[in-house]
Amino acid sequence: MKVAFTGGGTAGHAMVNKVLIPLLHEDEYKIIYIGSYNGAEKAMIENQGIADYYGISTGKLRRYFSWDNVKDLFKVLKGVFQAYRILRKEMPNVLFSGGGFVSVPVIIAAHFLKIPILIRETDFSIGLANRICIPFAQKVFVTFPDTKLKVNTVPCDYCGLIIRPELLDTKHSATKSERPTVLVMGGSLGSQSINQVIWNNADNLLCRYNILHICGKGKINRQLQSNEKYRQYEYVEDMADLYSRADVIITRCGSNAISEGLALGKPMVCIPLPSRSSRGEQKQNALYAVQNGCATIIEENELCYETLVTAIEEVLKKPINPKLVLNKERLMCNCRKLITEIKSQAMKNLEERFIKLIEKGRSIDYNSLSEWEFKVFLELDDQHGKSF
């Protein structure tokens, strides 16, 4: 049995795929992944060493007029043809998409090949890429329950928060400092506005807090030296240690960051991207965190030393809402909802392919089948009253 994954453009659109792939691999499913040539998803998936990774041409989808939309349309069309060739060669039994603009050409190609499609929406609001792709899907899964209300054309289910299992590893239970430790994250590329407020007010902030600062690739401030109170990082792959040490998180509001903060029960100061830089999904993610976790919001145009300290002190005094906090059992329960549907759609597709071969009296390469696939074929062959 073979499962194809797609999704990317940002790490958040590939993170759940990265969690699910080893679970399917344990059950001897063959995995392929179709993503962009150099997106965040490429390194994430290739570093696992499980899936066969294919890069295709992709184009970013924009909600506003830009001549880049015209150029990127040709990139998307090229990607559709590339994805079609890959999928026709591999013929997976199901395609699972984590969303993002990378997924659009792959889903279109899978639709033409009649491969079942499952989609997961990572944000509270539905992104443009998924709005385009949902009509092609057999089923959609959402991270936040209210998002179900926005999907009315195909079956939709709530699967809950899914984070990297290693973030729940108890070996990272850190000894707390006497002073609060603040973890600052600006997204996968960092945030210049958040970085600048931290750097401009470092002396005053470090009188109150220890700071773990993920600045973004190439954005380390060489004028500030790391010490026991202040640590700078360009990018951190293994976040478990930093999360365990953090008393409060200052963060952008991508779905991945918000999901991890809620799942780990961490107080959050949420600084969503302004509307000029996004479709507003980060603000909606942040509002969900305020309503269901321990969080407060600072608008970027109000971000300064005073508002930052006020927000930190506010969330440090708030009680943690345990409603969405995950342990490994709850995490696996959320993952199983997706895994069960992937397996169900894959099996249905496999049986349909076998039935067509049986009814048309065509031969099959038995060596290409696993032991249990061969058993499925024999059962169907008996049921349909034909044998070779």
Secondary structure, DSSP 8 states (H G I E B T S, - for coil): -EEEEE--SSTHHHHHHHHHHHHHHHTT-EEEEEEESSSHHHHHHHHHT-SEEEEE------SS--HHHHHHHHHHHHHHHHHHHHHHHH--SEEEE--STTHHHHHHHHHHTT--EEEEE-SSS--HHHHHHGGG-SEEEESSGGGGGG--SS-EEE------GGGG-GGG-----SS-EEEEE--TT--HHHHHHHHHTHHHHHTT-EEEEE--TT---TTS---SSEEEES--S--HHHHHH-SEEEE---HHHHHHHHHHT--EEE----GGGSSSHHHHHHHHHHHHSSEEE--GGG-SHHHHHHHHHHHHHS---GGG---HHHHHHHHHHHHHHHHHHHHHHHHHHHHHHHHTT----GGGS-HHHHHHHHHHHHHTT---
